[in-house]
Amino acid sequence: MVLNYIWTAFFLTAFAIATVKLVFLGDFGVFPAIIDATFASSKTAFEISLGLTGVLSLWLGIMKIGERGGVVSLLARALSPVFARLFPDIPKGHPVTGSIFMNIAANMLGLDNAATPLGLKAMEQLQELNPRKDTASNPMIMFLVLNTSGLTIIPVSIMVYRAQLGAAQPTDIFIPILLATFFSTLAGIVVTSAYQRINLLNRTLLLTLGGMCLAVALVIWGFGQMDRATMDRASTTTANILLAGIITGFIVAGMRKRINVYDAFIEGAKEGFHTAVRIIPYLVAILVGIGVFRASGAMDLLVGGVRAAVEGLGGDSDFVGALPTALMKPLSGSGARGMMVDAMTTYGADSFVGRLSCVFQGSTDTTFYILAVYFGSVGVRHTRHAVACGLLADLAGVLAAIAICYLFFQG
């Protein structure tokens, strides 16, 4: 229901602004720009779905091998003490906990192509446990918030963009991103737990969250000892080795169980193809809405209003130039990436705005995109508190990014 209101608001706001521009400013190009955006966004949505088909087929095939080989159930048993508290409605030892773990691990390593099919697989398994098929369940919402909070340990792609645009030290945003995304994830867990009345003050969760804090500190320390070239090589190599290890481990586990690995892969790959087809209309809807909103100039008006408000209150408005990235990130990953590149091109890769836009890009994930794709893949229409929790996690990440960048890069 919330997505319905937001999607409708995109169009109504865009056409209202376009009408004002045409009538009062004589801007005859605004409506052609909006229509061009609708066609371009529709094409982009289809191309994304088409591009996902192969990746979905591959990873759902691998997941089917892992499921039949017992790897997923093994992960489920290992994680059950923690997941039983964060996801109390999931039966103990259910295979979906293994799928959730694999998705979160892929996100943390920046393996977007692997994370999406793993997440869709987890969502399908959660839908099997859902008593109301058109309404998001509590475990679905907690899982979605963990995705939208965007916990990332190795932001390889952002560092590559900075290097391409001439940053003197492309990795200088590594620690700020790690800190900001951690606060975003932590806020998402706390807010969703409050909505769902999950008690976080128990030994298991306190030890887990404490361990996460220690792990983050160790990663920061370890990578902080490396130069840029070593850090890039170590992070990329680690991600690739882990990815190859997952594929090999699943196949070996299937062989040990004496299952037909090839047939299991084909069965899972077929599911990937059907899933890619199902998400096309949802992608078209959300990307067209975003494209219209951008083409009308609504985003520019929003940012200008924020700048005027901050300066009117006597605040430092240096961060406002990077806000388009933060505002676009919940809507579109590619759109936010474009905003980030534009900020670095306009202000400089080593400017405060350029660096802050990179931290915005890495601190959260594409909330509305994830909601549209994941819920759309299983036919969920009523999202309940998923949007509110996801956006609050995003807000925490944005605020943390601003504070951290002022600490690291200003003054």
Secondary structure as a PSIPRED ss2 file (coil, helix, strand):
# PSIPRED VFORMAT (PSIPRED V4.0)

   1 M C   1.000  0.000  0.000
   2 V H   0.000  1.000  0.000
   3 L H   0.000  1.000  0.000
   4 N H   0.000  1.000  0.000
   5 Y H   0.000  1.000  0.000
   6 I H   0.000  1.000  0.000
   7 W H   0.000  1.000  0.000
   8 T H   0.000  1.000  0.000
   9 A H   0.000  1.000  0.000
  10 F H   0.000  1.000  0.000
  11 F H   0.000  1.000  0.000
  12 L H   0.000  1.000  0.000
  13 T H   0.000  1.000  0.000
  14 A H   0.000  1.000  0.000
  15 F H   0.000  1.000  0.000
  16 A H   0.000  1.000  0.000
  17 I H   0.000  1.000  0.000
  18 A H   0.000  1.000  0.000
  19 T H   0.000  1.000  0.000
  20 V H   0.000  1.000  0.000
  21 K H   0.000  1.000  0.000
  22 L H   0.000  1.000  0.000
  23 V H   0.000  1.000  0.000
  24 F H   0.000  1.000  0.000
  25 L H   0.000  1.000  0.000
  26 G C   1.000  0.000  0.000
  27 D C   1.000  0.000  0.000
  28 F C   1.000  0.000  0.000
  29 G C   1.000  0.000  0.000
  30 V H   0.000  1.000  0.000
  31 F H   0.000  1.000  0.000
  32 P H   0.000  1.000  0.000
  33 A H   0.000  1.000  0.000
  34 I H   0.000  1.000  0.000
  35 I H   0.000  1.000  0.000
  36 D H   0.000  1.000  0.000
  37 A H   0.000  1.000  0.000
  38 T H   0.000  1.000  0.000
  39 F H   0.000  1.000  0.000
  40 A H   0.000  1.000  0.000
  41 S H   0.000  1.000  0.000
  42 S H   0.000  1.000  0.000
  43 K H   0.000  1.000  0.000
  44 T H   0.000  1.000  0.000
  45 A H   0.000  1.000  0.000
  46 F H   0.000  1.000  0.000
  47 E H   0.000  1.000  0.000
  48 I H   0.000  1.000  0.000
  49 S H   0.000  1.000  0.000
  50 L H   0.000  1.000  0.000
  51 G H   0.000  1.000  0.000
  52 L H   0.000  1.000  0.000
  53 T H   0.000  1.000  0.000
  54 G H   0.000  1.000  0.000
  55 V H   0.000  1.000  0.000
  56 L H   0.000  1.000  0.000
  57 S H   0.000  1.000  0.000
  58 L H   0.000  1.000  0.000
  59 W H   0.000  1.000  0.000
  60 L H   0.000  1.000  0.000
  61 G H   0.000  1.000  0.000
  62 I H   0.000  1.000  0.000
  63 M H   0.000  1.000  0.000
  64 K H   0.000  1.000  0.000
  65 I H   0.000  1.000  0.000
  66 G H   0.000  1.000  0.000
  67 E H   0.000  1.000  0.000
  68 R H   0.000  1.000  0.000
  69 G H   0.000  1.000  0.000
  70 G C   1.000  0.000  0.000
  71 V H   0.000  1.000  0.000
  72 V H   0.000  1.000  0.000
  73 S H   0.000  1.000  0.000
  74 L H   0.000  1.000  0.000
  75 L H   0.000  1.000  0.000
  76 A H   0.000  1.000  0.000
  77 R H   0.000  1.000  0.000
  78 A H   0.000  1.000  0.000
  79 L H   0.000  1.000  0.000
  80 S H   0.000  1.000  0.000
  81 P H   0.000  1.000  0.000
  82 V H   0.000  1.000  0.000
  83 F H   0.000  1.000  0.000
  84 A H   0.000  1.000  0.000
  85 R H   0.000  1.000  0.000
  86 L H   0.000  1.000  0.000
  87 F C   1.000  0.000  0.000
  88 P C   1.000  0.000  0.000
  89 D C   1.000  0.000  0.000
  90 I C   1.000  0.000  0.000
  91 P C   1.000  0.000  0.000
  92 K C   1.000  0.000  0.000
  93 G C   1.000  0.000  0.000
  94 H C   1.000  0.000  0.000
  95 P C   1.000  0.000  0.000
  96 V H   0.000  1.000  0.000
  97 T H   0.000  1.000  0.000
  98 G H   0.000  1.000  0.000
  99 S H   0.000  1.000  0.000
 100 I H   0.000  1.000  0.000
 101 F H   0.000  1.000  0.000
 102 M H   0.000  1.000  0.000
 103 N H   0.000  1.000  0.000
 104 I H   0.000  1.000  0.000
 105 A H   0.000  1.000  0.000
 106 A H   0.000  1.000  0.000
 107 N H   0.000  1.000  0.000
 108 M H   0.000  1.000  0.000
 109 L C   1.000  0.000  0.000
 110 G C   1.000  0.000  0.000
 111 L C   1.000  0.000  0.000
 112 D H   0.000  1.000  0.000
 113 N H   0.000  1.000  0.000
 114 A H   0.000  1.000  0.000
 115 A H   0.000  1.000  0.000
 116 T H   0.000  1.000  0.000
 117 P H   0.000  1.000  0.000
 118 L H   0.000  1.000  0.000
 119 G H   0.000  1.000  0.000
 120 L H   0.000  1.000  0.000
 121 K H   0.000  1.000  0.000
 122 A H   0.000  1.000  0.000
 123 M H   0.000  1.000  0.000
 124 E H   0.000  1.000  0.000
 125 Q H   0.000  1.000  0.000
 126 L H   0.000  1.000  0.000
 127 Q H   0.000  1.000  0.000
 128 E H   0.000  1.000  0.000
 129 L H   0.000  1.000  0.000
 130 N C   1.000  0.000  0.000
 131 P C   1.000  0.000  0.000
 132 R C   1.000  0.000  0.000
 133 K C   1.000  0.000  0.000
 134 D C   1.000  0.000  0.000
 135 T E   0.000  0.000  1.000
 136 A C   1.000  0.000  0.000
 137 S C   1.000  0.000  0.000
 138 N H   0.000  1.000  0.000
 139 P H   0.000  1.000  0.000
 140 M H   0.000  1.000  0.000
 141 I H   0.000  1.000  0.000
 142 M H   0.000  1.000  0.000
 143 F H   0.000  1.000  0.000
 144 L H   0.000  1.000  0.000
 145 V H   0.000  1.000  0.000
 146 L H   0.000  1.000  0.000
 147 N H   0.000  1.000  0.000
 148 T H   0.000  1.000  0.000
 149 S C   1.000  0.000  0.000
 150 G C   1.000  0.000  0.000
 151 L C   1.000  0.000  0.000
 152 T C   1.000  0.000  0.000
 153 I C   1.000  0.000  0.000
 154 I C   1.000  0.000  0.000
 155 P C   1.000  0.000  0.000
 156 V H   0.000  1.000  0.000
 157 S H   0.000  1.000  0.000
 158 I H   0.000  1.000  0.000
 159 M H   0.000  1.000  0.000
 160 V H   0.000  1.000  0.000
 161 Y H   0.000  1.000  0.000
 162 R H   0.000  1.000  0.000
 163 A H   0.000  1.000  0.000
 164 Q H   0.000  1.000  0.000
 165 L C   1.000  0.000  0.000
 166 G C   1.000  0.000  0.000
 167 A C   1.000  0.000  0.000
 168 A C   1.000  0.000  0.000
 169 Q C   1.000  0.000  0.000
 170 P H   0.000  1.000  0.000
 171 T H   0.000  1.000  0.000
 172 D H   0.000  1.000  0.000
 173 I H   0.000  1.000  0.000
 174 F H   0.000  1.000  0.000
 175 I H   0.000  1.000  0.000
 176 P H   0.000  1.000  0.000
 177 I H   0.000  1.000  0.000
 178 L H   0.000  1.000  0.000
 179 L H   0.000  1.000  0.000
 180 A H   0.000  1.000  0.000
 181 T H   0.000  1.000  0.000
 182 F H   0.000  1.000  0.000
 183 F H   0.000  1.000  0.000
 184 S H   0.000  1.000  0.000
 185 T H   0.000  1.000  0.000
 186 L H   0.000  1.000  0.000
 187 A H   0.000  1.000  0.000
 188 G H   0.000  1.000  0.000
 189 I H   0.000  1.000  0.000
 190 V H   0.000  1.000  0.000
 191 V H   0.000  1.000  0.000
 192 T H   0.000  1.000  0.000
 193 S H   0.000  1.000  0.000
 194 A H   0.000  1.000  0.000
 195 Y H   0.000  1.000  0.000
 196 Q H   0.000  1.000  0.000
 197 R C   1.000  0.000  0.000
 198 I C   1.000  0.000  0.000
 199 N C   1.000  0.000  0.000
 200 L C   1.000  0.000  0.000
 201 L C   1.000  0.000  0.000
 202 N C   1.000  0.000  0.000
 203 R H   0.000  1.000  0.000
 204 T H   0.000  1.000  0.000
 205 L H   0.000  1.000  0.000
 206 L H   0.000  1.000  0.000
 207 L H   0.000  1.000  0.000
 208 T H   0.000  1.000  0.000
 209 L H   0.000  1.000  0.000
 210 G H   0.000  1.000  0.000
 211 G H   0.000  1.000  0.000
 212 M H   0.000  1.000  0.000
 213 C H   0.000  1.000  0.000
 214 L H   0.000  1.000  0.000
 215 A H   0.000  1.000  0.000
 216 V H   0.000  1.000  0.000
 217 A H   0.000  1.000  0.000
 218 L H   0.000  1.000  0.000
 219 V H   0.000  1.000  0.000
 220 I H   0.000  1.000  0.000
 221 W H   0.000  1.000  0.000
 222 G H   0.000  1.000  0.000
 223 F H   0.000  1.000  0.000
 224 G H   0.000  1.000  0.000
 225 Q C   1.000  0.000  0.000
 226 M C   1.000  0.000  0.000
 227 D C   1.000  0.000  0.000
 228 R H   0.000  1.000  0.000
 229 A H   0.000  1.000  0.000
 230 T H   0.000  1.000  0.000
 231 M H   0.000  1.000  0.000
 232 D H   0.000  1.000  0.000
 233 R H   0.000  1.000  0.000
 234 A H   0.000  1.000  0.000
 235 S H   0.000  1.000  0.000
 236 T H   0.000  1.000  0.000
 237 T H   0.000  1.000  0.000
 238 T H   0.000  1.000  0.000
 239 A H   0.000  1.000  0.000
 240 N H   0.000  1.000  0.000
 241 I H   0.000  1.000  0.000
 242 L H   0.000  1.000  0.000
 243 L H   0.000  1.000  0.000
 244 A H   0.000  1.000  0.000
 245 G H   0.000  1.000  0.000
 246 I H   0.000  1.000  0.000
 247 I H   0.000  1.000  0.000
 248 T H   0.000  1.000  0.000
 249 G H   0.000  1.000  0.000
 250 F H   0.000  1.000  0.000
 251 I H   0.000  1.000  0.000
 252 V H   0.000  1.000  0.000
 253 A H   0.000  1.000  0.000
 254 G H   0.000  1.000  0.000
 255 M H   0.000  1.000  0.000
 256 R H   0.000  1.000  0.000
 257 K C   1.000  0.000  0.000
 258 R C   1.000  0.000  0.000
 259 I C   1.000  0.000  0.000
 260 N C   1.000  0.000  0.000
 261 V H   0.000  1.000  0.000
 262 Y H   0.000  1.000  0.000
 263 D H   0.000  1.000  0.000
 264 A H   0.000  1.000  0.000
 265 F H   0.000  1.000  0.000
 266 I H   0.000  1.000  0.000
 267 E H   0.000  1.000  0.000
 268 G H   0.000  1.000  0.000
 269 A H   0.000  1.000  0.000
 270 K H   0.000  1.000  0.000
 271 E H   0.000  1.000  0.000
 272 G H   0.000  1.000  0.000
 273 F H   0.000  1.000  0.000
 274 H H   0.000  1.000  0.000
 275 T H   0.000  1.000  0.000
 276 A H   0.000  1.000  0.000
 277 V H   0.000  1.000  0.000
 278 R H   0.000  1.000  0.000
 279 I C   1.000  0.000  0.000
 280 I H   0.000  1.000  0.000
 281 P H   0.000  1.000  0.000
 282 Y H   0.000  1.000  0.000
 283 L H   0.000  1.000  0.000
 284 V H   0.000  1.000  0.000
 285 A H   0.000  1.000  0.000
 286 I H   0.000  1.000  0.000
 287 L H   0.000  1.000  0.000
 288 V H   0.000  1.000  0.000
 289 G H   0.000  1.000  0.000
 290 I H   0.000  1.000  0.000
 291 G H   0.000  1.000  0.000
 292 V H   0.000  1.000  0.000
 293 F H   0.000  1.000  0.000
 294 R H   0.000  1.000  0.000
 295 A H   0.000  1.000  0.000
 296 S C   1.000  0.000  0.000
 297 G C   1.000  0.000  0.000
 298 A H   0.000  1.000  0.000
 299 M H   0.000  1.000  0.000
 300 D H   0.000  1.000  0.000
 301 L H   0.000  1.000  0.000
 302 L H   0.000  1.000  0.000
 303 V H   0.000  1.000  0.000
 304 G H   0.000  1.000  0.000
 305 G H   0.000  1.000  0.000
 306 V H   0.000  1.000  0.000
 307 R H   0.000  1.000  0.000
 308 A H   0.000  1.000  0.000
 309 A H   0.000  1.000  0.000
 310 V H   0.000  1.000  0.000
 311 E H   0.000  1.000  0.000
 312 G H   0.000  1.000  0.000
 313 L C   1.000  0.000  0.000
 314 G C   1.000  0.000  0.000
 315 G C   1.000  0.000  0.000
 316 D C   1.000  0.000  0.000
 317 S C   1.000  0.000  0.000
 318 D H   0.000  1.000  0.000
 319 F H   0.000  1.000  0.000
 320 V H   0.000  1.000  0.000
 321 G H   0.000  1.000  0.000
 322 A H   0.000  1.000  0.000
 323 L H   0.000  1.000  0.000
 324 P H   0.000  1.000  0.000
 325 T H   0.000  1.000  0.000
 326 A H   0.000  1.000  0.000
 327 L H   0.000  1.000  0.000
 328 M H   0.000  1.000  0.000
 329 K C   1.000  0.000  0.000
 330 P C   1.000  0.000  0.000
 331 L C   1.000  0.000  0.000
 332 S C   1.000  0.000  0.000
 333 G H   0.000  1.000  0.000
 334 S H   0.000  1.000  0.000
 335 G H   0.000  1.000  0.000
 336 A H   0.000  1.000  0.000
 337 R H   0.000  1.000  0.000
 338 G H   0.000  1.000  0.000
 339 M H   0.000  1.000  0.000
 340 M H   0.000  1.000  0.000
 341 V H   0.000  1.000  0.000
 342 D H   0.000  1.000  0.000
 343 A H   0.000  1.000  0.000
 344 M H   0.000  1.000  0.000
 345 T H   0.000  1.000  0.000
 346 T H   0.000  1.000  0.000
 347 Y H   0.000  1.000  0.000
 348 G C   1.000  0.000  0.000
 349 A C   1.000  0.000  0.000
 350 D C   1.000  0.000  0.000
 351 S C   1.000  0.000  0.000
 352 F H   0.000  1.000  0.000
 353 V H   0.000  1.000  0.000
 354 G H   0.000  1.000  0.000
 355 R H   0.000  1.000  0.000
 356 L H   0.000  1.000  0.000
 357 S H   0.000  1.000  0.000
 358 C H   0.000  1.000  0.000
 359 V H   0.000  1.000  0.000
 360 F H   0.000  1.000  0.000
 361 Q H   0.000  1.000  0.000
 362 G H   0.000  1.000  0.000
 363 S H   0.000  1.000  0.000
 364 T C   1.000  0.000  0.000
 365 D C   1.000  0.000  0.000
 366 T C   1.000  0.000  0.000
 367 T H   0.000  1.000  0.000
 368 F H   0.000  1.000  0.000
 369 Y H   0.000  1.000  0.000
 370 I H   0.000  1.000  0.000
 371 L H   0.000  1.000  0.000
 372 A H   0.000  1.000  0.000
 373 V H   0.000  1.000  0.000
 374 Y H   0.000  1.000  0.000
 375 F H   0.000  1.000  0.000
 376 G H   0.000  1.000  0.000
 377 S H   0.000  1.000  0.000
 378 V H   0.000  1.000  0.000
 379 G C   1.000  0.000  0.000
 380 V C   1.000  0.000  0.000
 381 R C   1.000  0.000  0.000
 382 H E   0.000  0.000  1.000
 383 T C   1.000  0.000  0.000
 384 R C   1.000  0.000  0.000
 385 H C   1.000  0.000  0.000
 386 A H   0.000  1.000  0.000
 387 V H   0.000  1.000  0.000
 388 A H   0.000  1.000  0.000
 389 C H   0.000  1.000  0.000
 390 G H   0.000  1.000  0.000
 391 L H   0.000  1.000  0.000
 392 L H   0.000  1.000  0.000
 393 A H   0.000  1.000  0.000
 394 D H   0.000  1.000  0.000
 395 L H   0.000  1.000  0.000
 396 A H   0.000  1.000  0.000
 397 G H   0.000  1.000  0.000
 398 V H   0.000  1.000  0.000
 399 L H   0.000  1.000  0.000
 400 A H   0.000  1.000  0.000
 401 A H   0.000  1.000  0.000
 402 I H   0.000  1.000  0.000
 403 A H   0.000  1.000  0.000
 404 I H   0.000  1.000  0.000
 405 C H   0.000  1.000  0.000
 406 Y H   0.000  1.000  0.000
 407 L H   0.000  1.000  0.000
 408 F H   0.000  1.000  0.000
 409 F H   0.000  1.000  0.000
 410 Q C   1.000  0.000  0.000
 411 G C   1.000  0.000  0.000
